[in-house]
């Protein structure tokens, strides 16, 4: 059994995960944003970080490499409501040990935690994206670009995204311009429709 830090900005999700993990004998810590999570990893030294991607202050994709450069790096298991076809491979490349979708029943969580703590990978089997498809275009985005797109899809303004990501509004505008270029969209409506089709809202 291990010490697990659950990082999610939804209290209900944290509670459900805490109950499940404590039943399995794990000691559970909690954080609701990336900055606090990093602080807890430094202070508490958890064995595993169970991480949501869409968290405030420092999103999950930006947090994974920072967690792994700690003196005693924890294992990382991503638990996300975002579609695995866009994020699972990206999380693996960043060094996460596994990816679990919140859409799946949490029954698989105990197995995933056990596997990742034991040093195994726990990723879904996904078919490769077709050349030229929207999935492939999304795969070409940087982590920051994808994070901005996810926030836009949720209806956030440039100012709200800038505040959440600790960036300037001008920088967010630059990311939006890059998104249009890479995804072949000419306005915000087209961009949001593409994001919705791909389950990023």
Helices and strands as residue ranges (DSSP letters): E 3-7, H 11-23, E 27-31, H 34-44, E 48-51, H 60-68, E 75-80, H 84-94, E 98-101, H 107-117, H 134-139, H 143-153, H 158-165, H 169-183, H 188-197
